[in-house]
Amino acid sequence: MTRLLRQHKAILGVLMFLSLVLWVGINGVHHHLLAGTDKTYEELKVFSDVLDIIEKNYVDPVDSKKLIRGAIQGMISSIDPHSAFLLPEAYKDLQIETRGKFSGIGIVVTMQDNVVTVISPIEGSPAYEVGIKAGDRIIKVDGEQTKTMMLWEAVKKMRGKKGTSVIITIVRKGVAEPIDFTIVRDIIPLESVRSHVLTTGYGYVRITNFREGTANDVKTALKELESGEIPLKGLILDLRDNPGGLLDQAIKVADIFLDKGPIVSIKGRVKTHSKIYRAHRFQDKHPYPVVLLINEGSASASEIVAGALQDHGRALVLGTTSFGKGSVQTVEQLRDGSGLKLTIARYYTPKGHAIQAQGIVPDIVVKERYISVSEKKRHPHVKEKDLKNYISAEPKEGLSKETKEEILEIRGVKVPGEDVSDAVKRLVEEDNQVRRALDILASWQIFSKMSH
């Protein structure tokens, strides 16, 4: 009995510590713990009582560690769709996604109404090639129901060794019965930038996600496009179905095209989480018109770039309203190798527009991406505002008057005769939004000459 009492006291101590960790300022403020309220401690006592009752009375022996971790996961998942408690293996997977190479089927997913839902397939991936679409709801992986899985567990089951296959069962709006897809896993390309010359004098840069080195890859692509015999007269920057990624890379990409002013402002409840990122003056800012493409699958870091270039009048934004993820997450490694992914701030465009649950509204709306009739029937993308517990566009009570005033203040070369690659041909002939962008860039040149 004494031993059991000591064990419960130890568990209560761990719970007390974990509750304090959640109040720690992320990014270098680990030692400034904020005292919990009396109410918090009372609730922890209730938690301890429940744990004690389960351990003594449940029909089978239970693992206290598993129970506590499950409680933490439930606590974090109740905050918002993007905060999460990551077990050690899930934390390692998250690091791989931004730095390394992994094998899988190539989709970006989220939880919507407790169902694993596709935000977008990664272009060129096995999932993309077999026809997985944004909005597909994955109900089974290899016959196992996903409704009992955490998101990271479902992702882990879909990953695997190159050359092996996995069967995913999806429910698609407009289709009566679930659909089984057998997908052969492959190495998912982490190269995030590709570029083409679409026609004489007009370039195209596609950013599929924001990973380490993305900004440098964009610079390299632009340098190559600009090195042709014919000067670049216009650029299409494609951020469609780009789910985001690293914040610093989005800021650096926007900075490539801007020479002054704010790129994005971040505002959190903790003062150290609030910051304004500004553009730097460089000699070469690529002085040609830019049309930037977005759609419902453009999220997070993509929206930072689109919002910055739109607000500064540096790019004309074309397509459909973006996903609307205007929140910032940071990941803190915990002592047992697990990780705490926590939403710490909202971000705002240079003119103070809140992206959260609203998205970037294009200057010119072009709804259909593809010209073919079958593609026009694609299921709509899931948006941030469709997610359970999504964060509102504006902060709730708790921001200081000073912080609120700060937010309001911020508001104040294809060579003739050369064969066209299949990729370029598909973009120019089948992609309606790219064709419209080309028309706009060509018109831009015509009107510029007329004005002189």
N, C-alpha and C positions, 0 to 999 in steps of 0.2 A: 504493500500500500504506500509506504514511504517513497519507494522507487518510482511508483506511478505518479505520485504527487510532484516529485522533483521533475519528472518528464513533462508534466503539464505546465509547470512553472517555466521550464525552458522554452516550450512551444509558445507560451504567452509572451515571453521575452522576445522571441523571434518576430511574433506578430506586431509587438510594439515597435520594434526596430523597422519593420517593413512599412508600417504606417508613417513613420518619420521620414523614410527614404522618399516617399511620394511627395513630400513637401520640400525636398532638397532642390535648389536651383540647379538646373543642368548646365553643363559647360563651365566647369571650374568653380562651382560654389558648393562643393560637397560637404564642407565643414560647417556651413551655416544652417543648422537645423532649426526649423521653426516649431515651437511648442504646439502640440495638438490641444484641441479644446477638451473640456470635460466630457462633452457629448461623444467625442471620438473614443475616449477611453471607456466610456460606458458601453458603446457598441462593441468594442473589442472584448469586453468581458462577456457579452452575450455570445460573441463568436466562440470564445473559449469554452463557454458552457455547452454550446452545440457540439463542438469538437469532442468534448468530454463524454457527452451522452452517446454520440456515434461510436466512439471507441469502446464504451462499456456495454452498449446494448444492441449494436447492429448484428444482424444474423450471422455474418461472416467477419473474420478478422479484417481490419482495414489498415492501409498504409497512410500514416499521418502526413508524410511528406507529399504524397499524391493528393491528399485532400487539401492541404494548404496551397499547393500550386494551382489546383483547380479553382480554389476560392480567389486567388490572386488574378487568374485569367478572367474569371467572371467579373471581378471588380473593374479591371481595366477595360474590358470589352463593353461595359455599360456606359463608359464615358463618351466615346465617339468611335466611328468606324476605323480610324487610322491609328489609334493608340493600341498597344498590345504588350502582353507579357510573353517574351520569347524564351522558350526552353533552350538550353545550350546548343542543341543541334540546329534549332531554328535560327538562333543568333548567328551561327557560323554560315548558314545558308544565305542570310541577309548580306553578310560581308562578301560572299562569292558573287552575288547578283550585281554588285557595283564595282568589283575589282577583277574577278577571275573568270573562269570558263566553266560552264556546266552543261550537262546533257539532259535533255528533256523534250517537251513538245512545243514549247515557245508560246505561252500565253500569259497575259497579265490579268490577274483575277482579284476580286474583292468579295466580301460577304454582303449580300443583299437579302434581307428578310430571312437570315440564317441559311441561305443557299449560296453555294459557291457560284459566282457569276463572272462571266468574261467581260473585262473592260475593253480589251483589244488583243487580237493575236499579233505576235511579233512578225513583221513582214519578212517573208522568206523562210519562216520556220515550218516544221512539219504540220503544226496545227493550222497555220495560214494556208498551206498548200492543199490540205484536205477539205477546207471550207468552214472551219470554225469561225464564228462571227461574234462581233460585239453584242452583248445582251443574252447570249446563250447561257442557260443555267445548267450547271453540271450536277446531276443528281446521283451519278454512280461513277466510280473508278474501278475498273476490273470487277464489276458486279457488286462492289461494296458501296452501301449507301453513304453519301457524303454528309447527310444531315446530322450525323453523330460526330463528325470530325471538326477539329479546329482548322482554320484556314491553312496554317502551315503544314498540317498533317495531310490535307488533300494535295497541296503542292508537292510535298515529298513523295507521295504515291505516284504522282504523274511524272516525276523525274525518274531517271534510271540510266542504265548503261546504253551507250550508243548502239543502235542496231536491234535493241529489244523493242517489243511492242506493248502498247497499253490500250485498253478499250475504255473510252469515256462515253457515258450516256448523257445526252443533253436534252433539255426541253426548250423548244424554240417557239416564240410567239407566231401564231398563224399556222403551226403544224400540229395536227391532232395528236399524233403519237410521239413518244420519245424516240430519239435517233441515236444509234450506236455508231461511233467512229473508231476504227482501228487505226492507231497512229504509231508509226515507227519512230522511236526517239532518235535524236541526232544532237550533235554539238550545236548549241544555240549561239549564233553569231553575236558577239558583243561589240562588233564594230558598229558604231552608232551613226556614222555619216557616210553618205554616198552622193555623188554629184554627176551631172551630165551637162553637155551643151545640147539644148533642145532644138535650136535653130540658130542661124547665124546671128551672133551678138547677144544671145539670150541664154543665161545659165540657170541651172536648177540644182539646189542643194536640199537634200532630204535628211532630217535628223530624226532617227527612230526612237531615241531615248537619250538621257543625259547621264553619262558615265564619266569616270576619270579619263581625261584627255579629249573629251568631246570638243571643247573650245579650240584646242590646237588642231584637231582634225578639220574643223570648219575653216580655220585660217589656211590650212594646206589646200583644201578644196577650192577656196576662193582664189588663192594664188595660182592654182593650175588653170582655173577658168579664165582668169585675167591675163594669162600668158599667151593666149592665142594671137594669131595674126590680126584678127579683127577685135577692136576694143569691146568690152562688155557694155551693152547698152541697158541691160535690165536683168534682174535676178528674181527667181521664184524661190522662196524659202518655205519648205514644206514641213509643217509640224503636225500634220493630221495623224490621228491614232498614236500620238506620242504621249505615253502615260506619265512622263516626268522623269525624276531621278535626282541627281545631286544639285542642290541649290547653287553652290559656287560656280558650277559649270554653266548654269542658266544665266547667271549674272555676267560671266565672262563672254558668253555668246552675244548677249545684248550689247555689251561694251564694245564689241567689234564694230558695231554699226553706229554707236553714239559717241559724241565727244564732250558732252557736258550734261549736267542735271542728274536727278535721281533715276535709278533703274527700278528699284523696288524698295518699299519701306516695310519693316517687320515690327509689329506691335504685340507685345505679350503682357501678361499681368505682372510679371517680374521685370523690373527696369532693365536688367542685364540682357533680357531677351528682345529688347527693342533696339532697332538699328535701321539706318538709312544707307543703302548702298548706292554709290554714285559712279557715273561714267568718268573715264579718264581721257584726256586729250592725246590723241596719237596723230602722226602725220598722215596716215592713210586710213580713211574711213569709208573707202569704197563708194565713191560719189556717183552712184547710179540708182535709179528707182528700184524699190523692192516691193513685191507683192507677197504677203505672208499668208499661207493657207492653214486654216484650223478646222476642226470639226468636233463632234461631241466626244470623241476619244482623246482630244488634246487636253491634258490635265497638268496641274501643278507647275513644274518647271517650264513647261511649254507655255503656260498662261502668263508666266512672269515675262518671258521674252516677247510674246505677242502684245501684252499690255504695255510694256515699255516702249516698243517700237511704234505702236499705235498712238500712244499719248504724246510722244515727241514728234509725231508726223513724219517719222522716218520710213514707215512702211504702210501700205494700204492692206488691210486685213480682209480676206475673202474666205467665204465658206459658211459654216454654221456655228452657232454659239457653242463655246467650249464646255468642258465637263463641270468646272466650277469647284475645283479643290484649291482653296486659298488658305490652307493652314500649313504650318511648319512643324515637322516632327524631328526630334532628336533621339538618338539611341544611346542609352547608358548601360555599360556592362556592369552586371552585379557580381558579387563575390563568388558565386558558385558557377560562373560561366554563362549564366542566363543573361537576358537583356531586357531592358524596359524601354519600349518605344513609346514616347509620350508627345502629345501635341502641346507645344509651348507658346505658339503665337499665330497670328493671322498676318497675311501680307496684303499690301495695297499697291496699286499701280502708281506711276509718278503723279497722276492727277488725283490720287486718293480713292480710286474706285476699288471697292472690296470685291475680290474675286469669289470668295467663299459662297457656295450655293447659288451664285449668279452667273459666273463665267465671263469670258470675253465675248462681247457682241461684235460680229464682223461689220466692217464698213459697207461691204456689199455681200448680201446673202445669196449664196448659190447652193441650193440644197442637195442636188444630186451629184455624187462624185463620179459615177460611171454612167455611160450613155445607154448601155444595154438594158432592156426591160427587166431582165431577171435581177440585176443588181439594184434596181430601183426599189425592189421589194425587200431590201435588207431590213432586218430587225433594228429598231432604233437603239442607240447606245444607252447604257446606264449612265446617269449623271450623279454628281455629288449629292444633290438635294433628294435623290431617290433612296439614299442609304439611311439605315436606321441610326438614330442618334446623331445625325449630321449636325455640324456646328453652324450656328446662324452667321449671317454676314457681318453683323456687328457684335462687339463684346457685350456680355451681360454686365450686371452690376459688379463693381469691384475695381474697375479701372479708375485711376486717379483723374482729377480734373485736368491736370497738366498733360497726361497722356492723351485724353480725349481731344484737347485743344491742338496737340501736335498732329493728330490724325486729320482734323479739319483743315489745318494749315497746309498739309501736303496736297489736299485736293485742289487748294487755290491753284569648142567652136566647130560648129558644124561646117566643114569645108564642102563647097558645092561638088556633087558627084560622089561623095563618100557614103558608104552604106550606113544606114541608121540602125543602131542596135535594137533588139527586140524591146528592151526596157524603155528606150526613148520613144520608139514607135507606139508602144502601149500608152505612154503618158500623153503624147501629142494627139493620138487618134481616138483613144477611148476614155480618157480622164477629162470629164467635162469641166471640172474646176481648174485644172491646169490650162486647158484651152482658153477659158475665160481670162485667166491671169495673163496669158501670152497676148491676148487681144488688148488688154488694158495697157500692158507695157508698150506694145506697138503704138497704140493711140497716144500714149504719153509722149513718145518721141515726135509724133506728128504735131501735136498741139504745142510742144516746146518750140519747134521750128516756126510755127505760125505766130507765136507770141513775140518773136524777135523781128 
